[in-house]
């Protein structure tokens, strides 16, 4: 940049994407925080307790929060401006900025792997046979793919050469690193889309009205949006290797934060769809209204505490949503057949 004339330097772009990166990161974390917190509250208030998918959601949120903190610090050191506009504390503190960038890469990989694992754990509880084995394969292989990203960020000999420019060493060539990141991102997005389709197989053969099947299927398939954000993120990976390294990857950083946050939200919504009305009602129950001959009856659903014997179904609101729809469908059929009982207990959750 020393060779540029003042006129040439003035003609360069001088915008700052740092505030946008910072604001978007914290907005996405806040969104994930709200959904994860409500999920945990609903599980505890409905006396279901937490299961492994819930703990994985919490762990994913912790990593996502750490990712936002590291991103915030990068912006503080000038990230988001063009390399020719970097302040002295940005250019003169590579011993701080490089570790932050590496930490961000590792945290991003872990956050994405764990959020997807959480959704896979939820599906494991409602699947069986070859479908369950497929979910296991997807969960394990996705963790391996995202783990490879974390490894390539640190793959130097000696390892200190990855973040300390004063240490002579040999690192993974940029082309190899780029290829690994693009493959892992593409694979992760493809598995998101695959996991989003599996609930339809679980639901479609159940004895439910078509409208109810579609509603439950959509709620359980919101992971498709995580897949879409993953595709967009993957197309932006080459910006990580551009000359304008402090500015060009900003959109990549935003989209990888979005992928983690959207996966958390998509994993929480099916549970909230069932448990939120229960948690907001008094006494842990709510009424289901049935109309017959102009009269309205209300049957109350009690919420027994989950036990280890029914862990495969009761801990997750996902399958209980399906079970409740079946129960309601059976009640309606009995009423239409002339069932004269004044009140029927509808078992759920």
Buried (B, 14 or more C-beta within 10 A) or exposed (E): EEEEEEEEEEEEEEEBBBEBBBEBBBBBBEBBBEBBEBBBBBBBBBBBBBBBBBEBBBBBBBBBBBBBBBBBBBBBBBBBBBBBBBEEEBEEBBEBBBBBBBBBBBBBBBBBBBBBBBBBBBBBBBBEEEBBEBBBEBBEEBBEBBBBBBEBBBBBEEEEBBBBEEEEEEBBEEEEBBEBBBBBBBBBBBBBBBBBEBBBEBBEEBEBEEEBBBBBBBBBBBBBBBBBBBBBBBBBBBBBBEEBBBBBBBBBBBBBBBBBBBBBBBBBBBBBBBBBEBBEBEEBBBEBEBEEEEEEBEBBBEBEEBEEEEBEBBBBBBBBBBBBBBBBBEBBEBBEEEEEEEEBEBEBB
